[in-house]
């Protein structure tokens, strides 16, 4: 017998007080729910609305801005797009009957409270989004932001997050092919853990999640439902962190990657056997989300008997079952005649399964609990037509002074010795140092299709063994740039990720994003958000690459102090044959080193300004997306004609960082000179070495291809300077007339920082 709050109870007791504020709802939102229903909600309905109307699930503060991604489009952007925004993940046609699906999402707040499980389940959740499209997951990436490297709490978070990511991804057997890690005190009480997954599928295997067909069965399969993660989406992702820690602490989800591995294979067999109409993963908001979204995307009606949900914890209430975010669960819509075949497959894989109900034509989502009706709602009001806020927007009072404080006033190095010292300090600084301590915990080559991975600028996976068709991925963000100018900062993130794909020899074709910001209730934060989204939408329109989907994460702040705006941009590229890939370091003697692009005195917001002078101010580097597009075409042509031995983008740390990473990539020294950069571009030696001007790449070209390569640059009108030569006999990087550093000293400075801060890798 039920003791749950029923619809009849709700009608009979209209004035019963309900804890809507504790569930993250505002008074006006609660009033709106009562208006929609024509009565007070049952406690089950209140639970559903609270999680589905949360910032994390409904995008209520960001919707009005995100619409730009669908409005600022051109025919070229639609050409290869098979599935765009609004589904579990975007899908792009990559040719030869193959498609790639990818998406990036945040798991920030859980990863501060429970770093291991927060990060692990972030990976698990994004992988299930990929499965639900009918794809086989083939790789993951992560984008991480931690507090100051020397803060005592940073080690706790770093150890937990990195081991959680490696545990889950390695157990799934998915290579981790790239990402980024930054340290900054602004993320101290609010780290960012963004996880990306990518999958491949044949065009005919594409599936969309909807509940169509009256009488079709609604089936829950996978892990049992437990008490972990209850209320996570509504409370944890919609509240700020106070200085004393999280204000509310719902349980963080617990992941089981081995259960998910089985679930992947089970889902793929169900798709192959054409046994499902659609599959929806259960992530944020659990059954509340899966039922309301499936019904909204289908014929609009569904009937569920909630007591048929298999439980890990029999004491759970109906409301807790609706809100639970237990991992490794999927919901499928199955025609009655295929149910037996469906159950045979789940039994084969030993995946527990329960038939919860069926699709109806009522236009209502009705959920019963032991024979009594506890939910009766129009599903769109839960999943689609939630609140839309036009939050107050205010130009930040502090930004003019910040932008006026340019790094131009900071002293440049006056000698070769001082340049050398600054070069090594930058190379060993937390954000410029080698991330091998982290990446060595990840399996990069499992599945045998990894063509490029750490420490190359972009990751690359082979899709087709016969043709060599593949894709490249890179993800980037720079919170320092975005703090100075969020519009330009978002475009700089796009430009860098685009360039990091281009230097592999691939053609950039699509974008996913994860937009990490402070509280939307702060008008200055909403200004930052509006500017960043506008910058990204305008940039994608100019480059003619679509945003296929993404994620917004608000309330990333400690007390009243927001993080730097951190829009992570992931760019997907396609390459006809991975055999033509370009690594980010040279391997041969006597290659000529060329700098593509123009160097300007652009050190505002740079690594040099931050590390050497502890300075943040001014305006970030100029962006020319036309130059980025021209450069990408040049690199692609160079790859097709096999003219380029290596290519490394210039971004954080400028030319100095690119040179150091390129010589360390395969242990081949180089002799370089800065005179011609200084003379042609009218900059100082410090600018030549550390400027972060965009649309620049360092390439190594075999001597015999020199004339062809210079002709390629001339034909495209792209600035090019020969600035050095590789030297296999030398174990040094020599900057002529200024300084030289042995590869041993370079490697020591570059690789020592993270092990010194965090000790040996545990279980690595």
Secondary structure by P-SEA (a helix, b strand, c coil): ccccccaaaaaaccccccccccccccaaaaaaaaaaacccccaaaaaaaaaaacccccccccccccccccccccccccccccccccccbbbbbccccbbbbbccccccccccccaaaaaaaaaaaaaaaaaaacccccbbbbbbbbccccccaaaaaaaaaaaaaaaaaaaacccccccccccccccccbbbbbbbbbbccccccccccccccccbbbbbbcccccccccccccccccccccccccccccccccccaaaaaaaaaaaaaaaaaccccccccccccaaaaaaaaaaaacccbbbbcccccccccccccaaaaacccccbbbbbbbcccaaaaaaaaaaaacbbbbbcbbbbccccbbbbcccccccccccccccccccccccbbbccccaaaaaacccccccccccaaaaaaaaaaaaacccccccccccccccccccccccccccccbbbbbcccccccbbbbbbbbbaaaaaacaaaaaaaaaaaaaaaaaaacccccbbbbbbbbcccccaaaaaaaaaaaaaaaaaaaaacccccccccccccccccccccccbbbbbbbbbccccccccccccccbbbbbbcccccccccccccccccccccccccccccaaaaaaaaaaaaaaaaacccccccccccccaaaaaaaaaacccccccccaaaaaaaaccccccccccccccbbbbbbcccaaaaaaaaaaaabbbbbbcbbbbcccccccccccccccaaaaaaaacccccccccccccc
